[in-house]
């Protein structure tokens, strides 16, 4: 069934339309600064004009500030529009959808680093474009279309209660080995490594924490990774340090190529062959708004998703920019980023010692959730701190069932409903907080 689904996905996402988009982004990555700015302005104008013509939310917003599409003559002119937040999007609802759209609509959910669950709608064009940009990034890591790849991310590949290997499945439709990140532990690491070596992927796409666990296991046991085709690691969804990059390189002999994106599809930052982070400037228009302390808030505007366009959208993450006007030996004109500050997400520990990462996905499946946090203060127990839309009810049994589908039914789950979830000292909401020792 997984392979059949993979064949369908491959037809939809890697057909002629996708290949045309990939050919386009392979060219635009080499634009010089002036041509790149011209491309950004043209695509911004297209997004703004479509939103003004077909999206009720923006029709009202533009009128409220006296803005019309013709006012966008330079990139700086976009600053005439206010920055919007996830709360604005939640309150807008269907008023943010293109009323003239006809055709396929694909739903995606996100909680991001703000902890507020949100539904995003995408059209097939935007999915093909997104896929093209991701593939371009994977190609920076040495992969070609048709090569084998492995996947260790948050997909529920096998049941959460499964206690013995295999914790992976072969998706022959996409030449992909899909491995459960939820079942990866020190005890199961050898099995994962043996399966990877047998499959011998060119690139491994994974949460950084999964790669770190495998790398540390290899180093601690004196083992060598026996795969012969591996050229790079493609990571996303968690921040990584220079030390973690060093550990992975020592264990596997290849670099980590990190991708910072968003389900909202309004910004992207990626690592090039030189190990430098770049704002992917042909993907979207990303503004880095200076903040106290030297960091910059990420604000993005979509180029491609005209079904649900987001214009000057505050993601809630911070980055530290690189030197202004700095260049990279990779030859691209994309702006440099020194490092990422956002996307710091704790893991939780199961009774049998597994580290479950990105459990924040649980929040995506709770109806009427305004914001939420998952806490672990003692072994074998999780506390969900949930703030619901005023007047909404909560099916506690269903929420607990959802949590168990990720971590297994032996985990106790407590639910605390609150008016708002506590923030950190700098005003951010951490979705997963572990205060107990690992």
C-alpha positions, -999 to +999 in steps of 0.1 A: +000+000+000+029+024+008+045+017-026+012+022-044+007+055-026+043+063-036+036+057-073+006+080-071+026+107-054+054+103-079+029+108-108+014+139-091+045+155-078+073+144-101+056+145-135+060+169-164+048+199-145+073+193-117+102+187-141+094+220-158+095+238-125+127+221-115+143+232-148+132+268-140+146+269-104+179+253-116+183+284-137+171+311-113+195+300-086+223+315-107+207+350-113+229+380-104+217+404-077+199+428-101+181+401-120+172+383-088+157+415-074+137+420-106+124+385-104+113+390-068+095+422-077+076+406-106+065+377-085+055+400-056+034+421-080+017+389-092+009+377-057-004+411-046-025+416-077-041+382-073-048+387-036-064+421-043-086+407-070-097+374-054-091+372-017-116+390+006-092+393+035-067+413+015-094+433-003-104+447+031-069+450+044-056+469+014-085+493+015-080+499+052-044+512+046-051+528+013-029+504-007-035+492-043-014+468-064-001+496-086+016+511-055+041+482-055+068+497-077+098+486-057+105+458-031+106+484-004+070+494-012+058+462+003+065+478+037+033+499+032+013+468+042+010+456+078+026+424+091+001+397+098+003+369+124-009+333+127-038+347+149-049+369+120-049+339+097-069+318+122-095+346+126-097+352+088-106+316+080-120+311+045-117+349+038-080+342+031-089+318+002-089+328-034-126+329-043-120+323-080-099+292-075-110+261-095-093+228-093-074+207-068-070+220-032-047+202-008-050+207+029-020+208+053-019+215+090+008+232+110+015+243+145+050+256+138+069+271+167+040+292+179+019+263+191-013+274+174-027+248+150-036+262+116-049+247+083-031+257+051-045+253+017-023+248-014-029+243-051-011+218-073+011+245-088+025+255-054+031+219-045+051+213-077+071+245-071+078+235-035+089+200-046+112+216-072+129+237-046+133+208-022+147+186-050+171+214-059+184+215-023+188+177-023+207+180-055+231+204-037+237+174-014+247+152-044+215+135-054+199+131-088+164+123-099+159+085-097+185+080-069+176+061-038+170+081-006+161+073+030+136+091+052+137+093+091+111+119+100+077+121+118+057+097+096+039+069+115+054+042+094+046+014+119+022+013+149+035+032+179+031+001+201+053-020+179+082-033+200+104-051+175+120-044+141+115-037+113+105-001+121+108+008+084+091+002+051+102+002+014+083+027-008+093+014-042+071+039-060+095+067-049+127+047-044+124+056-007+132+038+025+108+052+051+120+048+087+101+056+119+118+083+139+095+074+168+111+040+173+147+050+170+167+044+202+201+032+213+187-003+215+173-002+179+202+018+163+221-012+149+189-024+131+184+011+116+220+012+104+219-023+089+188-014+070+203+018+057+235+000+047+215-026+028+193+000+010+224+022+004+207+056-002+225+085-019+209+110+006+193+105+040+165+130+048+160+131+085+154+151+117+189+162+129+183+145+163+178+111+145+211+115+127+229+126+158+217+095+177+229+072+149+262+091+145+270+089+183+261+052+183+285+046+154+313+065+172+307+049+206+307+013+192+336+019+169+315+009+139+319+023+104+289+031+082+292+005+054+270+022+027+290+032-004+267+057-021+259+083+006+268+119-005+249+140+020+223+144+048+192+166+042+178+179+076+150+201+086+126+210+115+152+212+143+181+235+149+216+221+146+249+231+161+284+231+146+293+203+170+265+181+157+276+188+122+311+176+132+298+144+148+277+135+118+306+141+094+330+120+116+305+091+117+292+091+081+318+111+062+292+135+046+278+169+053+245+180+067+224+202+043+199+219+064+165+232+051+145+258+071+110+261+057+074+264+068+041+247+061+028+281+052+052+282+023+063+318+027+100+315+034+129+291+030+165+291+041+189+263+030+225+252+032+246+252+001+276+230-009+299+254+010+281+248+043+266+283+043+230+291+051+212+312+024+178+329+022+163+312-009+154+344-026+138+329-057+114+309-035+097+338-017+103+373-005+118+370+030+122+401+052+146+399+082+133+424+108+160+434+133+152+425+170+169+434+203+199+411+208+211+410+172+186+385+158+161+391+131+124+381+129+114+361+098+086+377+078+077+362+045+055+366+014+046+337-009+053+337-046+035+306-057+005+297-035-023+320-049-050+298-034-041+310+001-015+337-003+003+350+028+017+385+025+041+399+051+034+369+074+052+367+108+064+331+113+075+335+149+111+324+144+144+343+145+177+340+126+210+358+128+219+373+094+253+370+077+274+400+067+254+424+045+265+421+009+286+391+017+293+366-010+296+328-010+320+306-029+290+286-042+284+315-066+247+322-057+235+357-050+212+346-022+216+365+011+237+348+038+224+337+072+248+331+100+226+307+120+190+299+129+176+307+164+141+293+161+129+258+158+143+246+191+122+216+201+127+192+230+121+155+227+102+133+252+114+100+266+092+068+266+094+043+294+116+020+272+140+048+266+131+060+231+135+097+223+104+109+204+111+141+185+087+167+170+058+154+191+044+189+186+026+174+155+001+160+180-012+196+185-022+197+148-049+171+154-067+188+183-098+207+170-104+243+182-069+246+197-056+281+199-022+272+214-007+243+231+023+228+248+034+193+257+054+189+289+073+160+304+083+164+340+086+128+351+091+094+333+061+078+317+039+108+318+030+137+295+011+169+304-008+187+276-013+224+284-041+235+260-058+268+253-089+264+233-110+288+212-134+304+237-166+283+242-151+252+225-152+218+241-125+191+242-128+154+236-102+143+261-104+106+251-097+114+215-068+136+224-052+109+246-058+084+218-039+107+194-010+110+218-009+073+222-007+068+185+027+086+186+042+074+218+024+041+227-004+034+251+018+029+282+024+067+284+001+084+309-014+116+296-028+145+317-046+175+301-047+210+316-070+235+299-058+271+304-066+305+291-031+310+276+001+289+276+031+304+294+058+319+273+096+320+277+115+350+289+117+364+254+080+359+247+082+327+227+060+296+232+079+263+233+056+235+221+075+206+237+093+211+271+111+183+289+122+192+325+131+157+336+165+142+329+169+121+297 
